[in-house]
Amino acid sequence: MRRLIISTTVLLFLAGSATPALQSGLICTLTGKKIAACCCQLRDETLYCPLAKKTIESCCCKSTGD
């Protein structure tokens, strides 16, 4: 449960702090695809990546450093 709360907090932070300038520099680490906004979703109390179509342990959206 604690892990879920931490993951959700990180997810909300990433979603809330993303600006248009940062959004162009995101990538899904599971698929390698560039994304406009964080793709991690909370489904049935677990994190899910719709691009990779699988349940994940931690958010897979990372900055490309652009």
N, C-alpha and C positions, 0 to 999 in steps of 0.2 A: 504494500500500500504506500509506503514511504517513497519507494522508487517511482511509482505512478505520479505522486504529488510533485516530485522533483522534475520529472519529465514534462508534466503538464505546465509547470511554472516556466521551464525553459522554452517550451513551445509558445506560451503566451507572450513571453518576453520577446522572442524572435518575431512573432506576428505583430506585436504592438510597436516595436521599435524600428521596423522596416520602413525606410523612406524610399521614394522613387529612385534615388541615386543608388541605394544599396540593393534594391530589388533586381536591378539588371545584372548584378554580380553574384547571384545565387546559383547553386548547382545541387542536384540530388546526387548524393554520394553513392547510392545504390545503382542508379541507371546511367549516371554521367551526363544527364541532360541539363542544360541551362533552363532555369525556371524564373518566372516573373515574381512569384511570391512563394513563401514556404509551403511545401506540399504535405507535410506531416499532419495527420488528422487523428483525433481521439475517437475511437470506435469501441463500443462495448468495454470501456475502461482499459483499453490498450491502445498503444500508438500504432498507426497504420500508414503505409506509404501507398497512395493510389497509383503512382507511376510504376513502382515495382510490383504492385498488387500483392503485398504481403505485410504481415504484422512485424513490427520492428521493436527493438529494445530501447533505442534512443533516437531522437530526431535526426533525420538524414539530410537536412538542408544545411549547407555550408556556404560560406562566402568564398568566391573565387579569387578574391584579393584584387579585383579590378579597381 
